[in-house]
Amino acid sequence: MTARPWLLALALLAPAAGLAVADGAAAKPSASPSARTSTVQAGPRQWPALRWGMSELEVLKALPGARRLEEPETLADGRVVSLELEPLALGGVDFKARFVFKQGQLGLASLKSLPGKAATAAAYDRLHAHLAAWLASPGAERRDDSMIDLRETRWDAPGERVDLKFIPGTLVVQYSPPATAP
């Protein structure tokens, strides 16, 4: 399997998780999938690329600092949220990454802003601009401010789906393969 764009998001979050970018510079979007997978390292050794279908153990090995949830959460569709990684900072917002597995295989990565410091519409706009530039597409955006300021953007990139969601106070970025996208 090839590297996925969500790996870039983890690369951008790596410094906040106590990790280093290999060349010491800020991670930048790259047109080459192999360049994306080789930019992040934990200490002196290179991280293996995260891929859809990895087992929990493989993800734990790939992401130092990731840990098993004390009580995994089984979702209505049978998928299981069992691993997390925090704190991660992106666009001035602190996130927790949670990893969802279907039949023991990685099927979704979700970054959700942490409670305690409300995410703003401006933070959504910054993340939207970054993802739109990186994915070379504005995405399909939907807004609904009839009751609350709800914003969503979806990108269907080759081999995966990226969703950015904002409900006042909360930002979520989800990465999933297209076949299992929510």
Long-range contacts (C-beta under 8 A, 24 or more apart in sequence): 1-51, 1-52, 1-53, 2-33, 2-51, 2-159, 3-33, 3-34, 3-36, 3-37, 3-49, 3-50, 3-51, 4-50, 4-51, 4-52, 4-159, 4-160, 4-175, 5-36, 5-134, 5-135, 5-157, 5-160, 5-162, 5-175, 6-50, 6-109, 6-160, 6-162, 6-175, 7-36, 7-37, 7-40, 7-49, 7-50, 8-36, 8-134, 9-90, 9-111, 9-173, 9-175, 10-40, 10-50, 10-63, 10-88, 10-97, 10-109, 11-36, 11-39, 11-40, 12-90, 13-88, 13-89, 13-90, 13-95, 13-97, 13-111, 14-40, 15-89, 16-87, 16-88, 16-89, 16-90, 16-94, 17-65, 17-85, 17-86, 17-87, 17-88, 18-65, 19-64, 19-65, 22-46, 29-133, 29-134, 50-106, 50-109, 51-106, 52-105, 52-106, 52-107, 52-160, 52-177, 53-105, 53-106, 53-107, 54-105, 54-106, 55-101, 55-104, 55-105, 55-106, 56-82, 56-83, 56-99, 56-101, 56-104, 58-106, 59-83, 59-99, 59-106, 66-97, 66-99, 75-100, 78-102, 79-107, 79-108, 86-114, 87-114, 90-127, 90-173, 91-123, 91-126, 91-127, 91-130, 92-123, 92-126, 93-117, 93-119, 93-123, 93-127, 93-171, 95-171, 95-173, 102-180, 107-176, 107-177, 107-180, 108-174, 108-175, 108-176, 108-180, 108-182, 109-174, 109-175, 109-176, 110-172, 110-173, 110-174, 110-175, 111-171, 111-172, 111-173, 111-174, 112-170, 112-171, 112-172, 113-169, 113-170, 113-171, 113-172, 118-168, 118-169, 118-170, 119-166, 119-169, 119-170, 119-171, 121-149, 121-151, 121-166, 121-168, 123-171, 124-151, 124-164, 124-166, 124-171, 127-164, 127-171, 127-173, 128-153, 128-164, 131-155, 131-162, 131-164, 131-173, 135-162, 139-164
